[in-house]
Amino acid sequence: MAFTVLGEAFLLMGFALLAAAEPSGSLRIADVMAALPGSPWRDAALALTIAGFGLKIALVPMHGWMPLAYTAAPIPAATVLSGAAVKAGVIGLIRFLPFESALPGWGDALVVLGLFSAFYGVATGSRNKIRRRCWPTQALARWA
């Protein structure tokens, strides 16, 4: 629960910085993302947005909640966590990344985080003997 609230707080702060960067006051995602490269809060907004969605999809530095949630939840709830929640985080991250403009360093950092998350998920999932603890690490490998 604490990780969910922390992720939502990161997303709220990131979205507020994204909205503040748009000079005409529009809240359309396309307008906000088009104004991002010229924003003085560009790096902070991207860092908070990536951290918020990273907690949702459990990228490796922010993955500590996932094995605990999967083993404590009933199997149907764990299945929903494995599917819908992680997919929603990936879709949100893709939607709020500025693909139209080159932002040096951010793409490389996300590639490194994704690759590390995928290989970490496979490595920890393959040596784990409890099947319910394998689900979160395999979700890391699938969606990173």
N, C-alpha and C positions, 0 to 999 in steps of 0.2 A: 504494500500500500504506500509506503514512504517513497519508493522509487517511482511509482505512478505520479504522485503529487510533485516530486522533484522534476520529472520529465515534463509535466504540464506547466510547471513554473518556468522552465527553460524555454518551452515553446511560446508561452505568453510573452515573456520578455523579448524573445527573438522576433515575434510578430509585431510587437509594439515598435521595436527599432526599425523593422522593415517598413511599417506604415509611416513612421516619422520621416523616413528618407524620401518619400514621394512628395515632390514640391506642390502639386496641385491638390493634394488631400484625397485623392482617389484611393479606394480600398480594393480595387480590382487586382487580382493576383498578377495579371500581365503587366499592369502599370507599375505596381510595386517592384516587381522583379526587374523591369526595365530601368528603373531609377536606382537600383542597388549599386551598380559599379561606381557611380559618382557620389555615393553617400559617405559621409565621414564615419558612420557607424557600420560600414560594410563588414569588416572582419568580426566585430562583436555580434552583429546580427546573424551572420553565417555560423559562427561558433555556437551560439545559443540554439539556433534552429537545428543544427546537426547534432548537438548534444541532446536536445529534446527527442528528436526522432531516433537517435542512437540508443537512448534508453528504451524506447518503445520496441525497437527491433533487436535490442541486446547486442550491440556491437561489442567487441571484446573488452575494452576498458570499462564498459558499463553493463556487463552481462551477469553480474552477481545475483540479481533477483530471479533470473529465469529458472535455474535448477531448483531453487527453494519453492517457487510458485508451482512448478510442475509436480513435484513430489507431494506437496501439501493439498493440492486441488483434487477434486474428484476427476475421474477419467474423462467424462464429457467436457468438463471445464478446461482440462488440460488440452484436449483436442481443439477447442475453440482458441485457446491461447496459441497453440501451435500454428493454426491456420489464419484465422481472421485478424487477430491483433497484430501479428507480425507483418502480414500483408498490408494492412492499413498503414503501418509505420513506413514500410518501403514505398508505398504509393505516395504518402505525404512527403517523404524525403525527395522523391523524384519530382514531385510537383513544385516544391519550393527551392530547387537548385537552379541557379541562373545559367542555363545552357547557352543562352544567346551571347554571353560575354565571357571573355577569358579572365579568370581570376587566378593569378599565379599562386601555386602552392596548394590550393584547396583541392583540386582534382587529384593531384599526386597523393595527398594525405588520405583522401577517401579511398583511393585504390589500395593503398597500403593497409588501411583499417579493414577493408573488405576482404582482402586476401588473407590477412592474418586471422580474421574472424572465421573464415571458411576452413582454413587448415587447423586452427585451434579446435573448432567444433568437431572435425573429423577425428583428430588425435584424442581428445578427451572422450568422445562418444564411443570410440572403438575399444577403449580400455575399461569402460564402465560396465559392470555386470548387471546392474539394476535397470531394467528396461525403461521405467518411468523417468529415470535420470538421463537416459540416452536421448529422449525426445527433445529437450531443450538444446542440447549440443548439436543434434542433427538439424534443428531449426536454424541454429547459427550457421551451419555449413550450407544449408540450402539458400538462405536469403542474404547472406553477406556478399 
